[in-house]
Structure formats: structure tokens, C-alpha cells
Amino acid sequence: MALRRLGVLTGGGDAPGLNAVIRAVVKRAANHGIEVVGLEDSFDGLIESGRSRVLTPRHVTGILRLGGTILGTTNRGNPFAYPIRTSEGVHDYSDRVVEMFHKMGLDALVVIGGDGTLAIADRFSRRGIPVVGVPKTIDNDIVGTTNTFGFDTAVDFATDAIDRLHTTAEAHHRTMIVEVMGRYAGWIALYAGVAGGADAILIPEIPFDIQIVAECLRRREQWGARFSIVVVAEGAHQKGGTISVVAAAQDGFVERLGGMGAQVTDALARATGKETRCVVLGHLQRGGAPTSFDRMLATRFGNRAVELALNGAFGTMAAYAPPDIIALPLEEVVGRTKTVPLDHDLLLTARSIGITFGD
């Protein structure tokens, strides 16, 4: 099949590096005489007429360093689960996407997204749409790829925030709790916690005992450390407890995690009698310019995605297997979460230098 017109979209939560992927896709495609159509707000660009635009190298000039996505995104959930009301009536989302894909004269689709978006891409691949996936998430929880772009930027920001909190914690002799994103995986908390010199790191993979954490902080106080830093992943939970949810899943949106930092703050204040404060980094971790590593990784992903499409390797995802960018079948990736292994070298290193995980 000759590749003449290629669609590209970004779905799920935003991540620094999305624009770098789009730029690479457009530039690689242009060099092969392929027209690229940017689809706005994820698969919504394949529902409504006028929600797409042709992208040329001129349109992507200067976007490498920009955060966010020039195409917009949405994380509304599974489009196969409910009908969509459009200006032309009510359509099943999936049927409409397939219909519009052909109506727009697209030959293939590059889908840039996280686990949810890639699962959707896999289902459309099974319905006959030639799809290539690009993994995106600051959480670094996609199976099969060592890194996702956006993760390094999120860790870099969180580390900088922890560095800043060290100074105020030390000045006021406080315990500072830093809640970071990551959903059901502790990658951001682990990497930022170690890089930022945290004294305790609480992650979803290791249910914690707050009394063990408190005892660690008390020991620090005894040998003269008058402040402590505790990094808490949003998906962390106590032994026998549950994840803290601020909004349940509904209307196509996944559940929103949060609040564990505040719970840990209250519990540690009671257990230690020490002044304790909480900072929630939240969406600050998603914003800003991507780091040089994320720019390079995103560019390599975009280039590889077009290469896979040119070779007819559809139903696959570009993945980082250092030092290479490889192709993995989407069906081997979706429906699974890459969590922190308990024997991961960085986790073991953290334990060996005295960081507690509350267990």
C-alpha cells in the first residue's frame, strides 16, 4: 500500500514532548512526499468535520521546545463505550471514527498516547485501521518501553521542587510531604525521591506502615537532623488501606487520584509531634518545556513511527529498548501496567542508603 496521507493525534493526559513527536512525524513524512493531517483533541478529530488540519514543516517550526500539544488532547476514556452526539446526529464513536478515517482519505494513523489511548488504538487496529502507536506518559508505566517521553521532565521538575523544599524545611525544622503524580506506579516518586534526597518514599508497589515512617523520622531527629522530606506517590496506600480517590470514574473519565499526601501529613504530625506541611505538585509536573532527553526520545519515537508506517508494520508501537527504538505489537502492550519491580536497582539502592519505604 502506498502511503500518501497520514493522520496523527495526541490522546490522554498531556506530557512534555508531544510537540516534538508531532514535529518529527511531519518532517519525516514530508521528506517522503507524505501529507500529514493533524487531528484535534484525540479521536474527536475523526468525529467532527473541521477538527483537523494539514501540517507541513512550516507549521511545526519552533515547536520542539514547547510543552503541551498543538493538536489538543482529551482523556475522556473509552470511545467504544458510549455514543457521541455530533452536528450530523448521534453516532457510535467507533463507527464514526472508522467512517471518517476513510472519508478523509487517510492511509494510516499515528496515535500518540498512554495506556488508555493505546488500548483504543489497538481496538481500531482490529477494526482495520492501519495504526502505529507512540507511548506517552509522565508516569512511565507503559509496558515494553524502558522510558516514555515526559517522564524525565516530570522527574526533573519534582526534583527541583524537593530541592527548594529542603531549604524551607531546614529553616523551620519541619517535615515536608511532597505528593507527586504517577497513578498506580511509583516511578516518579522513586526517581525524584532519590534524586532529591528524600528520607522516605511511599509508592503504590509497597503498602506502607505510617508508624515505620514515623520511627525513621524520629531517629533522624535523635542524631541531629531537624527536618525531613517524605515523597508520596498519589497512588500510595497504607497496609490494609486503599488508594485515595478524589473523584470516581464516570462519564468516560477515569478516576482521579489524590489526597494521600494530606493523609500522610496528618498521620505523621500526630505520630511525631513535629510541625508537618504538605505540597501537592499536581499538574505542574505536566507543564513546561521538555528536557533534552525527552526531546530526543520523542523525536526518535516520531521518526520510528513514520518508518513503521512506511514499512507497513501496523498494529505496533514504537518502544525504547536502549540503545534502540524497536517495534512491539500493541496487543502485547495494552491492558497492562509497568510498575516498579521490588528488586529494581534504584529501589535497592535507596534502601541501602537508608531511605525508608514504610515497610
Secondary structure as GFF3:
##gff-version 3
##sequence-region A 1 359
A	DSSP	beta_strand	5	10	.	.	.	ID=ss1
A	DSSP	alpha_helix	18	30	.	.	.	ID=ss2
A	DSSP	beta_strand	35	39	.	.	.	ID=ss3
A	DSSP	three_ten_helix	42	46	.	.	.	ID=ss4
A	DSSP	beta_strand	52	55	.	.	.	ID=ss5
A	DSSP	beta_strand	83	86	.	.	.	ID=ss6
A	DSSP	beta_strand	89	92	.	.	.	ID=ss7
A	DSSP	alpha_helix	93	103	.	.	.	ID=ss8
A	DSSP	beta_strand	108	113	.	.	.	ID=ss9
A	DSSP	alpha_helix	115	126	.	.	.	ID=ss10
A	DSSP	beta_strand	131	135	.	.	.	ID=ss11
A	DSSP	alpha_helix	151	172	.	.	.	ID=ss12
A	DSSP	beta_strand	175	180	.	.	.	ID=ss13
A	DSSP	alpha_helix	187	195	.	.	.	ID=ss14
A	DSSP	beta_strand	200	202	.	.	.	ID=ss15
A	DSSP	alpha_helix	210	222	.	.	.	ID=ss16
A	DSSP	beta_strand	228	233	.	.	.	ID=ss17
A	DSSP	beta_strand	245	247	.	.	.	ID=ss18
A	DSSP	beta_strand	256	257	.	.	.	ID=ss19
A	DSSP	alpha_helix	260	272	.	.	.	ID=ss20
A	DSSP	beta_strand	276	280	.	.	.	ID=ss21
A	DSSP	three_ten_helix	282	285	.	.	.	ID=ss22
A	DSSP	alpha_helix	292	310	.	.	.	ID=ss23
A	DSSP	beta_strand	316	321	.	.	.	ID=ss24
A	DSSP	beta_strand	324	329	.	.	.	ID=ss25
A	DSSP	three_ten_helix	330	332	.	.	.	ID=ss26
A	DSSP	alpha_helix	345	352	.	.	.	ID=ss27
###
